[in-house]
Amino acid sequence: MSRQRKGKPTSSKDVPMVKPSEISKKKTRKPLIEISEEEQRRLVKESGILKQIPRPGQVLSADAGDLEDMTFGEEVGNVLFHIVPLTFLLIMMDMCVP
């Protein structure tokens, strides 16, 4: 039994039945502003956004310097600094969960 709103009987004829594939075809919208490809390229070049993105294979100098300057002792210290708390967490979780 379907619900009725006040003063308006409902029927299945009120709701249009449309396939999902037909809905997606109907919703093709135009862009708000149409800009030519040349204008888009000019705007990207002027903004300088391409200079901020590292290219594949390009290594930032700050990252490379940090890895080369580490001694063996510092590497061992960093490993222990990460392993000990994580091991303690794992052991505590194992104890708490039966």
PEQUIWO-V663856 format. One line per field, one symbol per residue. phi: phi as a letter, one per 30 degrees, with the letter a starting at -180 (. if undefined). burial: I if it has 24 or more other C-alpha atoms within 12 Angstrom, else O. A space follows every 50 residues. Layout:
phi: ???
burial: ???
This chain:
phi: .ddcddibdcbdddcdcbdeddddddddcdddbccddddddddddddidd ddddddidcdddddddddddddddddddddecddddddddddddddcd
burial: OOOOOOOOOOOOOOOOOOOOOOOOOOOOOOOOOOOOOOOOOOOOOOOOOO OOOOOOOOOOOOOOOOOOOOOOOOOOOOOOOOOOOOOOOOOOOOOOOO
